Amino acid sequence: MNSRDRLLNELCKNGNLEDHRVPLSCLLDLIIESGVKVSTRYDKSSSNYEAYFESDLRIRISLLNVVDPLDVIWKIMHEFGHYLSGKREPEDSTMDREEQAWIHADKILQQFPYFLSFKDKYEACKQNCLHSYREYFKLKNQGHN
């Protein structure tokens, strides 16, 4: 069994995504073929995209406390959206980067008709994440006044 199949098995088992195995497999193929590695994490509830080294671009997907399994899919799309957004420039704001990643995730979603049938859940996750980012930055900025 190769690392991609182990990852797929882990996501399906620990993310409760067995019902979505085939389209998830196609999504992982799209990401891996682009040169981005995907791994799981259990130390934090947040997922992230790491681009510290050009040779090690990585999406780390949290499987800690998964409530809605489809949120794992949406967050994979979002984190891949960070990769598609290109290298972060010094003038880029974090909020702009987050919004841009979701715009790319919208386009990724369109490539997967199976997942489009869950678009209402995708939109709810996206809006919840955007709201969380805005609240975080509002609180952070209040602390600097």
C-alpha positions as CSV (number, residue, x, y, z in Angstrom):
1,M,0.0,0.0,0.0
2,N,1.4,3.4,-1.0
3,S,1.3,6.6,1.1
4,R,-1.6,8.0,-0.9
5,D,-3.7,4.9,-0.2
6,R,-2.7,5.0,3.5
7,L,-3.7,8.7,3.6
8,L,-7.1,8.0,2.0
9,N,-7.7,5.1,4.4
10,E,-6.9,7.4,7.4
11,L,-9.1,10.2,6.2
12,C,-12.0,7.8,5.5
13,K,-11.6,6.0,8.9
14,N,-10.7,8.9,11.2
15,G,-12.6,11.6,9.3
16,N,-15.7,9.4,8.9
17,L,-15.5,9.9,5.1
18,E,-16.0,6.3,3.8
19,D,-19.2,7.3,2.0
20,H,-17.2,9.8,0.1
21,R,-14.1,7.7,-0.7
22,V,-14.2,7.8,-4.5
23,P,-14.5,11.6,-4.9
24,L,-12.1,12.2,-2.0
25,S,-9.6,10.0,-3.8
26,C,-10.0,12.1,-7.0
27,L,-9.5,15.3,-4.9
28,L,-6.3,13.9,-3.4
29,D,-5.1,12.9,-6.8
30,L,-5.6,16.5,-8.1
31,I,-3.6,17.9,-5.1
32,I,-0.8,15.3,-5.1
33,E,-0.3,15.6,-8.9
34,S,0.2,19.4,-8.4
35,G,3.2,18.6,-6.2
36,V,1.6,19.3,-2.9
37,K,1.8,16.7,-0.1
38,V,-1.2,16.0,2.2
39,S,-0.9,14.8,5.7
40,T,-3.1,14.6,8.8
41,R,-2.7,16.1,12.2
42,Y,-4.2,15.4,15.6
43,D,-2.4,18.1,17.7
44,K,-4.6,21.1,16.7
45,S,-8.2,21.5,15.5
46,S,-7.0,23.8,12.7
47,S,-5.8,22.7,9.3
48,N,-3.1,24.6,7.4
49,Y,-1.0,25.0,4.2
50,E,2.8,25.0,4.7
51,A,5.1,26.4,2.1
52,Y,8.3,26.9,4.0
53,F,10.4,25.2,1.3
54,E,9.6,24.9,-2.4
55,S,10.5,21.2,-2.2
56,D,8.0,20.5,0.7
57,L,4.6,22.1,0.0
58,R,2.2,20.5,2.4
59,I,-1.5,20.6,3.4
60,R,-2.0,19.4,7.0
61,I,-5.6,18.4,7.7
62,S,-6.8,18.2,11.3
63,L,-8.8,15.2,12.2
64,L,-9.1,16.3,15.8
65,N,-12.8,16.5,16.9
66,V,-14.4,16.1,13.5
67,V,-18.1,17.0,13.8
68,D,-19.2,17.2,10.2
69,P,-17.1,14.9,8.1
70,L,-17.7,17.0,5.0
71,D,-15.9,19.9,6.7
72,V,-12.7,17.9,6.3
73,I,-13.3,17.9,2.5
74,W,-14.0,21.7,2.4
75,K,-10.9,22.4,4.4
76,I,-8.8,20.3,2.1
77,M,-10.2,22.4,-0.8
78,H,-9.5,25.6,1.1
79,E,-6.0,24.7,2.0
80,F,-5.3,23.7,-1.6
81,G,-6.7,27.1,-2.5
82,H,-3.8,28.7,-0.5
83,Y,-1.4,26.8,-2.8
84,L,-3.3,28.0,-5.9
85,S,-3.2,31.6,-4.6
86,G,0.6,31.6,-5.2
87,K,3.4,32.7,-3.0
88,R,2.5,35.1,-0.2
89,E,3.8,38.6,-0.8
90,P,4.8,40.9,2.1
91,E,2.0,43.3,1.3
92,D,-0.7,40.5,1.4
93,S,-3.0,40.7,4.4
94,T,-3.9,37.5,6.1
95,M,-7.6,38.1,5.6
96,D,-7.1,38.8,1.9
97,R,-5.2,35.5,1.7
98,E,-8.0,33.6,3.4
99,E,-10.6,35.0,1.2
100,Q,-8.5,34.3,-1.9
101,A,-8.1,30.6,-0.8
102,W,-11.9,30.3,-0.5
103,I,-12.3,31.8,-4.0
104,H,-10.0,29.0,-5.3
105,A,-11.9,26.5,-3.2
106,D,-15.1,27.6,-4.9
107,K,-13.5,26.7,-8.3
108,I,-12.2,23.4,-7.0
109,L,-15.7,22.5,-5.8
110,Q,-17.0,23.1,-9.3
111,Q,-14.7,20.4,-10.6
112,F,-16.4,17.8,-8.4
113,P,-20.1,17.4,-9.3
114,Y,-20.5,14.8,-6.5
115,F,-19.6,17.4,-3.9
116,L,-21.8,20.1,-5.5
117,S,-24.8,18.3,-4.2
118,F,-23.5,19.3,-0.7
119,K,-22.9,23.0,-1.7
120,D,-25.1,24.3,1.2
121,K,-22.8,22.5,3.7
122,Y,-19.8,23.9,1.8
123,E,-21.2,27.4,2.0
124,A,-22.0,27.1,5.7
125,C,-18.4,25.9,6.5
126,K,-16.9,28.7,4.3
127,Q,-19.0,31.4,6.0
128,N,-18.3,30.0,9.4
129,C,-14.5,30.0,8.7
130,L,-14.6,33.6,7.2
131,H,-16.6,34.8,10.2
132,S,-14.0,33.2,12.6
133,Y,-11.2,34.9,10.8
134,R,-12.9,38.3,10.9
135,E,-13.6,37.9,14.6
136,Y,-10.0,36.8,15.3
137,F,-8.6,39.8,13.5
138,K,-11.0,42.2,15.1
139,L,-10.0,41.0,18.5
140,K,-6.3,41.0,17.6
141,N,-6.6,44.6,16.3
142,Q,-8.5,45.7,19.5
143,G,-5.5,44.5,21.5
144,H,-3.2,46.8,19.7
145,N,-5.2,50.0,20.4
